[in-house]
Amino acid sequence: MASGLRFSPKAKIVTVAIIAGAMALFLFTIRDILGPFVWAAIVAYIFNPLVTTISRKARIHRIWSTALLYAVGAGVVFLAISYVAPPLRRETHQLQRDLPSLISGLMEYLLGGDPIHVFGYWIDSRMVAAELAGSLQRIAEYVGGHAVPVVFGAIGFITKLLMFLFVNFYLLLEADEIGAWVQRAIPSVARGEIVALGASIDHLLGRWVRGQLMLVVIMSSATWIALTILGVRYAIILALLAGILEVFPIVGPVLAGATACVVALFQPNPFGWSSLSYVVVIAAVYTVLRYAEDYFVIPNVIGRIVEFHPLVVFFALFAGGSIAGILGMFIAVPALAVLRIILVYLYGKIVESPEATSIEVSPPGKAAFEGQSSAELRADSEGDAG
């Protein structure tokens, strides 16, 4: 019996390259609708361990543990809308009214009231500030006065939200089957080693994602308490901003602190201090919170993951932003950490050195992967499977 068609090594490489190129082109073409799927995968990855734990402890099917998670999530959203949304809405409207005057005051504070000489021309700084404030006001009036685009935008948001919820539910429900299918798709000769590599990547990503969620909650709460005590306007908005910006290392905390200082600069304070003294206190509070996060919260609650030089972090953030916007900046640092693990593994394969494939990520207080070669990781994986 004649054997079937067999591809040469070169034909295999060409086939894989064509398939990869076609998939990349397809994903680029539908990039506008990828957002809900990507965020659904991220959220499912975060909550999959919780769904699995509930299913095992309560001995119920995953559909019921997933439904329970959705019910709890709906309850949290309802409470947030009931108790957080009203003051947040008030602060948002107040900020919208005050934003032009804040920008105008900031420009006048930075540029001064005197004309500025630039390239042989005199520019009236007050006129520049007034024009900028007027432009912001006109933008706000345009957005408020054009209801149809806003309505269509709301419809698009609701559609993407429903898509996100559906995909997320499916991924949580079928997480075990998806994982098993991925393992079966790996050739058996390399399955143990690749599964061990994937386990180390999963360990790193799990720590990072769940750690970032804890940081957002902790830093938002601490910032809100501090700003409320100091009487800073828009405390809820600034606290949420500080928490969200925590996911962007170095850049995020600085931007959050600078925003709070600008707001404090142009508002009366309840202590009778000068504006400059008030701003210095706000900056000091953000600095203390940042150091407390670095020295107490991260080491004791989350643990260090993989350290990079600040310049490398800067490059990763802006590269991710240029490729995929906010989502790209959000996943830039963990993607860099995963890339490092993969490159170390590939380097070990290229130089044929088992020691070079050791994984540098370990859980807090336990050197799970330190000093282990790929062969040892594969043996551990096969032992667990057995």
N, C-alpha and C positions, 0 to 999 in steps of 0.2 A: 504494500500500500504506500503510495507516494506521500511524503511528508508535506505539510502545508508550507506556505510562504514564510521564509525566515529573513529577518532584517539583519543586515550587516551592522557592526558598531557605528559606522558613519551614518547609515540610514536611520538608526535609532536616534542619534543625536539630532539629525535634521528634523525628524518627525516631532521630537519633544520640543525643539525650538519653534517649529511652526505652530504647534498647539499652544505653547506659552505665548507666542506673539499674538495669535488670534484671540486668546483669552484676555490679554492685556488691552488689545484694541476694543474688544467688546465691553470690558469694564469701563474704559475711558469714554466710550460712546454713551453708556447709561449712567455716567457718574452722578447726574442730577438726582437719581432716585436711589443711590447706594446708601445715603445717609441713614435712613431708618433700619436697613439691614445691618449695617456696621454697628450702630448703637445697640440694636437688639442683640447682636452677638456679644458685645461687651457686657451688657447687663446680664445676659444669660450666663456668661462666664463667671460673673461676680456672684450670682445667687445660686448657681448650680450646686455648690457644696451644701448650702442650706437646704435646698429641696431634697437632695440625696439623704441628708441626715434625718430630716423629718420623715421621709418615706421609710427609712430603715428602723428608726426608733418607734414610730407609730405603726409600722407594718401595714402601710397603706400604699396604694398605687400612686405613681408619680403625678397622675392627673389631679388627684385630690390634694397633694402637697403643693402642687403648682397653683391650683385654684385657691388654696388657703393663703399662699403668698400674695396672690393678686388681691384677695379680699383685705388682707392686712394693709397692703399698699394703698388700696382705695380708701381705707379708713384713715391712714396717715395723710393722704392728700385732702380728704374732707376736713380733718382737723386743721391742717395748714391753711386751707381756704377760709375756714371759720375764724381762726384766731390770728393768723399772720397776714393774710391778704388785706384786711381793712387798713391796718397801719401802714403796710407796704404800699398800698394804693395811694394813701394820703401823702406819704413821703415822695412817691414817684411824681404825683401831680405838682407838689411843691417844688421838687427839683426841676421839673419841666418849666415852671414859671421863673425860677431863680437862675437857671442855667445861663441865659444871655448876660445877666448882670454879673454872674460869677466869672464868665469868660472875659467880659469887658474889664472888670476890676483886676483880674490877673494880668491881662495885657498891659493895662495902665501901670500896674505895680512893677512889672518887669521892664517895660520900656520907659517908664517915667512920663511926665507930662510935657516935656520939652520935645521939639522936633528932632528927628534923627537924621544924620547926614550919611547917606549910602550911595557910593559910586557917583558922587557929584550932585546928588539930588537930596532935597530936604523932604522928609516924610513926617507928617503930623501923626504922632503915635495915638493921640486921642481919636483922630478920625479913623485910624485902622481898627482900634478897639470898637468904636461905634459901628463900623461897617460889619465887622465880624459878629457882633451881638445882633445886629439887624438881620444878617443872613441866617443865623440860628433861629431867630424868631420867625422868619418867613418859612423856613423849613418845617418848623413845628406847626405853623398855620396850614401849610400845604398838606402835611400828613393828616391833620385833623379835619381838613375840609374836603378831602377826596375819599369818600367812604367806599366807593366801588373797589378800588385796588385793595383797600384794607379788608373788605369782605372776601374778595377772592384769595387774598393771602391767608385769611383765617380758614377758608375752606381747604386750601392746600395744606395748612398746618394740621387740621383735623384728619385729613386723609393720610398724611404721613404718620400721625400719631396712631391711628388705627392699624396701619401697616406695621408699625413698630410693635404694638401690643400683640398682634397676631403672630408675627415672626418670633418674637421673644417667647411667647407661650409655647409655640411648637418646638423651639430649640431646648427649652427647659424640659419639656415632656419627653423629647427623644434624645436627650444628651447621652445616655448610656449607649443607645444603638448607634448614634453618630460616632462616638469614640471607638466602639468595637469595629465599625465599618472602616474607619481610618486605619486601624491596626491591621485588619485583614488585607487592606490595599497595599501594605508594605510588603515587599518580597521577604519570604521567610528567612532567607540567609542573613538579612540585615535587620530583621524585626526587633530582636532583643536590644540591639545597640541603639536603634533609632527611637524605640520606646523609652529607653533610659535617657536619651538626650531630650526627648519631648517632656519627660517627667521633670527634668531640671529646669526647662523653660517654663513649664506650668507652675512650678514652685515659685520661680522668680516673679512671674506675672501675677500670680495669686496674691503674693505678699504686697506687690506694688499697688495693685488696684484696690484691694481691701484697705491697705494702709492709707491711700489717698482719700478714700471715703471717710476714714476716721479723722484724718487731718482737717478735711473740710468742715466736719461737724465741730471738732474741738476748737479750731481757730475762729470759725464764725461765731461760736458762742462766746469765747473769751473776748473777741474784738467787740461784739455787741455790748457786753457788760461794761467794758472799759469806756467805750464811747458814750454809753448812756450815763455813766457816772460823771464823765467830763462835760456832758451837755452838748455834744456835737450833733448838729442836724443830720438828718438822713442816716441815723445810726444803723437801722436795719439794712438799708441798701449797701452802705459801706461795709458792714459785717459780712453780708453775703458775697460781696465783691472780694473781700479779703480771703474768704474761704475758698471760693472758686479759683482765684488766682494762685492758690497754693499748689495747684497741679502743674504750674509752670515755674520750675525752679529758678531762683535768682531773680528773674525778671518780674515774676508775679508779685512777690511780697514787696518789692521796691515800688512797683506801680500802685499797689493798694495803699501803701503808706503815703506816697506822694499825693494821691487823690484825696485822702483824708486831710492832709496838711493844707491843700488848696481850699477845701471846704471850710476848714477852721479859720483860715486866714481872713475870710470875708464874712464872719459872723460874730456877733457879740457873745462873750462868754459869761457864764454866771459867777465867775470868781473875781471879776474886775481887773484881770491881767491885761497887759498889752497884747496886741495881736501877735507880735513876734514871740512873746513868752508862751502864749497859748499854743502856737504852732510847734515850738520846741518841745513842749510837754507831750503833744500828740505824737511827734516823731520819736520821742523817747519811749512812749508806751509801745509803739509798733516795734521798735528795736528790742525792747525787753521781751515782748511776745515772740519775736523771731528767735532770739537766743534761747528762750525757754523751750521753744519747739525743737531747736537743734540739739540741745543738751539734755533735755528731759523726755519730751514726748516721743521723738523719733527713736532714740536708742532703747527706751524702756517699753514703749507700746508697739512700735512697728519694727524696729531693728534696721540696721543699715543693709542696703541691698547691694548695689554696685556703685562705687564712687567713680566719678569722672572729673577731669579738670574743668573748671568753670568755662574756659573757652570752648571746650568740646560740647558742653551743655548749651552754650549760646548758639553754636553752629547747628546743633541738632534741632533746637527750637525753631530757629528761623528757616532752616531747610524744610522742616516739617510743615511750617506755616506756608511756605511758598508752594509746596506740593499739594497740600490738602486743607489749607486754611486752619480754622480752630481745631478741627479734628486731628489734623497733622501735628499741630503743636502739642495736643493732649497726649498723643501716643509716641511722640518723638523720643523721649528719654527711655521708656521701657523698650521701644523698638531697638534703640541703640544697645541697651543691655542684652537683649536677645541676640542681636547681631554679633555682639562680642562673644557670647557663648558658642554660637555657630562657627565663627571664625577660628576660635581656639580649637574646636573639634576638627575643623577642616585642616588647620595647620598641622595638628597631630597626624592626620591621614597623609598629608603631603610629605612630611619629613619622616613618617613612619615611626613616630615616637609615642608610645602609650602614655608616658608621663605628661606630654604636651596637651593631652585631651582632658585633663582634670577640670572639673567644673568648680567655679569660684563662688557659687551661691550656696548658702547654707541657712537653715532656719535659725531663729534666735536661740542662742545657748546650746546649739547642737551642730557640729560640723558634719552635716549629712553627706555633702558631696566633696568636701575639701580633701585633696590628695588622692582621690579615686581616679583610676584610669577608666577609659571607655570599656575595657574588658571587665573590670570590676563592676561598673554600672550595669553592664549587660547581664552579668551573673546575678546581681541583685534583682534585676527586673525579672529574669527567668525564674529565680527562686520565689519571688512574690507571686508570679503567675502560677507556679506549681502548687 
